[in-house]
Amino acid sequence: MFPSVPRTVHRRLDVDGVRVFYRESLPEREDAPVLLLLHGFPSGSHQFSRLIDALGSHYRLIAPDYPGFGRTEAPEGFTYSFDRLADVTEGFVRRLGLDRFVMYVFDFGAPVGFRLAERHPEWIAGLIAQNGNAYQEGLSDAARGALTLAPEAPGAEEALRDLLTLDGTRSQYETGVTDPDLLSPDGWTLDQHFLDLPGRKEAQLSLFFDYRTNIESYPRWQEWMRRHAPPALITWGRNDPFFIEPGARAYLRDLPGAELHLLDTGHFALETHLPEIAPLIADFLDRAWK
């Protein structure tokens, strides 16, 4: 007897001139809990494909690509900032008619997701943070150096462009991983394909230079968590070279009821620890949705 395999659709929605590509599972129950999956740099919704396969029969999982990522198409002249990524994601949620969901934030997904939560706290039924930082102590020295560069600083653009090469992309997957055989090369290969499309590197540079606005927003996001106290699950690759373990533990300061699970892996924890993380998510969704 084979386990239930979900149906997944791949669609596009027009949101203010942006053609947003997204993946959505079609669960067996129409009233299934909804999980909005917000991806990180330099990836896209494809990073959640295996999670959707694992959980999509029982839950409605929705994973969009932001402008400048994956298969989403942005118009010429689009302004690449985290405010604008949040604008498009908010419009996407409205177009789908969602009014309640659990939010999964990873890497760049944290600044997008927390902006969404600030605007619409009533939408958030729960929070899952996987190496999605919201604390000063969660920034490694390397991350702080890269994410606070000013565009006018000598050598700033050249230093950031090194992160947009195949070697830079691959290192994000491999650093901190104890068993490299668990990593599929498809992840960084597909990420690099999209990074190499016309205009994509320039979009990423704009977002890097805008990242300081996220760090400045950390106190607001922490206050949002204290005020609204959403149910929370924190799963974290503790060997992440960018968003380090103290950033995972810091969530407990503002969400003392949160579950914390530290995993012996790197930044892209789902790539190596899906069998451990997927059941945690399923259990959390069942409880948070009620």
N, C-alpha and C positions, 0 to 999 in steps of 0.2 A: 504494500500500500504506500503510494507516494504521499509525502506531505502536501498540504494545500499550497498551490503556487498562485500568487496574486496576478491579476491582470493589471498592467501598467500602461497608461496612455501617455503620449508625448505630444504636447500641443503648444500653440502660441496664442498670446493675448496681446491686443494693442492697448498700451497704457500711455496716453499722452505722446503718441508718436513713436514710442519704443515698442518693438515687437519682442515681448518677453516669452522666451522658451521655458517650458517647465515640464516636469514629470509628475504624474499623479497615480497613485495606486487606487484600484477600485475594490474596496473590501466587500466581504460577503454581507455585512450589515450596513444599512443606510445610515444608522445612527452611530456608527463607529467613531471613536475619538479621533480628533484631527491633530496631526503633527506637522507644523510648518518647519521645514529644514532650510536653514540659512547657511550657505557654504562659505568657504574661506578663500584666501589668496594662496596660490594663483589658480584655483580650481574652478569648479562649477557644479551644477546639479549632479553630474555623473559621479561625483565622489560618494553619493548616497545610493547608488544603484543596488549594491548588495544589501544595504539596510532595508531598502524598499522590498527587495525580494524576500528578506527574512520576515518582515512584519506586515507587509502590505495586504495580506489576506484578512487580517483582523483589525487593521487601523488604516485610516485615510492619511497617507503620507504625501505631502506636496512639497516639491523642491524646485524653485525657480532659479534661473541664471540672472545675475544682475547685469545691467548695462556694462559693457567692457569685458564680459566674461562669457565663456561657453558659447552657446548658440543664440543668445539674445542679440538683437540688432538695434543699435541706437542711431538716431539721425546725426548727420553731420552737424557739428557745433554743440553737441551735447556737453554739458559741464560735468566733469567727473569729480564729484565730491561725495562725502558720506551722507550729507543732507539730501543730495539728489538721489543717491541709491535708495535711501529710505523713502523718499517721495514716490519713486517708482514701485517699490515693494508695497507701500501703503495702497497705491492705486491698484496694484495687482490683487491684493487681498480683497479690496472692495469689489473689483470686477468678478471675483469668484464668489462673492456673497458670503464670505466668512465673517462670523461675528464672535467666534470663540475658538481658541486653539491653544495647544501646548506649543511652545516655541523652543526650537533647538538652535543654539548659537555656537558657531565654531569660527575662531579666528576673525576675519572681517565680518562674519555674521553677527558678532557681538555688537559692534557699533551700529550696524544696520538694525538689529533687533531691539536694542535698548532705545534707540530713537523711536521705533514703532511703539514700544511699550509705554514710553513717556506720553506719546500722543493719544494712545488708546489703551489705557490700563484695563478697561473692561473686556478687551479681547483676549487677555492672557490668562489661560486656565492653569498654566504651569510653565516652569522654566527648566530647560536642560542646557547646561553649559559644558561644552567639551573643548578644552583649550581655547576658550573664548574669554579674553581678559577684560576686567573692569577695575583693576587695582594697580596702583603704582608699584607695589611690591611684586606684582606678577610680571613685570618687564625685566628681562635679562639686560645686562649691560649692552650686549649686541643689539637687542631689539630697541632699547632706548636710543642708542646711537643712530640707528637707521631711521627710526620713526619720528625723530625730532629734527632731522636735517631741514635746513631752510634752502629753498631753491637757489638763492644767491650765494650760498656757501661754496667756496672753491672745492671742486671735485665732487660735489654732492650728487649731481646727475650721473656721473660716471660710476660712482660707488653703488648707486641703486640699480643701475643697468646690469651690474654683475649678478644681481639677484634674479634677473629676467632671462638668464641663459639656461641652457639645458643642465649644465652642472649645478647652477644655483637652484633650479627647480628640483632636481633629483636629490640634492642634499637635504631639502626640507622633508622629504619622505624618509631618508635613510638615517639621519642623525638621531641618535638616542634609541634606535631600534636594536634590541638584543638578538633577534633572529631574522637577519635580512631575507632568508628564504621565504618568509611569510609575506613579503612585499611583492605585489605584481608590478612589473614595469609599465603596465598600461596606464597607471595613474599619472605619473610624471610625463610620459610620452604624450598623452592626450592634452594635459595641461600646457605643455610646450607648443603643441600644434596651435592652440588658441592664442597663446601669447605671441606667436609669430605672425598672426594675421595683421593686415595693415591697420595701423593706428592703435593697436592694443597696448604696446609698450608705453606709448605716450599717455594713454588712459591710466595705466598703472602708476606711472610717475606722478601724475596729478593726484592720485589717491594717496600715495606715499607722502607727498608734501602736505596733504590735508589731514594726515593722521593725528597731528598735534591737537586738532579739535576734539578728537576722541579722548585723549589723555586729559584735556581740560574739562571734559564732561564726566569724568569718573565720579566726582562727588555727587553730581545730580543723579547718576544711575544708582549709586549706593543709597541715596535718600529714597529713590523710587522703590528699591527693594525693601527698605525698612518700612516704608509707608504701606505698601500693598502686600507684602509678605506672601508672594506666590509660593505654592509648593515647588520644591526645587531638587533637581538631581545634578550633581557635579561629577562628571567622569573626566579624568585628566591623565594624559600621558606625562608621567612625572619627569621624563628625560627630555622634554621639549626644550630646545635651545633658545627659544624666543619667549614663550609665555611659561614661566617657571612655576614650580610647585607652590611657593608661597601665595601666588595668585589664586590657586584653587582653594587653599585653606582660608583665604581672606573672605570668601563668600559666606563662611560660617559666622563671621562677625555680624553681617547684616541679615543673614537668613539662618539663624541658629537651628532651625528644624530641618535644614537641607541634608540630604544624603551625600556623602563624599566617597568616591571610589578612585584611588590612585593606582595607575596601571604602569607596569614596567615596560614602557614604550616611549615613542617620540611624539611629534606634533600631530601626525595623522593617525590617531589612535584606532580609528575604525579599520584601517588597513590591516592591522595585525591582531586586533582584539575584538573583532565583531562578535565572535561566539560568547565573549564575556559581557559585552556592552548591550547587545540586542535584548537579552532577557531582562536586564535592569530597566531598559526603556519600556518594555512591554508592561512590566509590573508597575512602573511609575505611571504610565498612561492610564492604566485601569484605576489606580487610586486617585490621581489628580482629576480625572474627568468626573468622578463622582462628587 
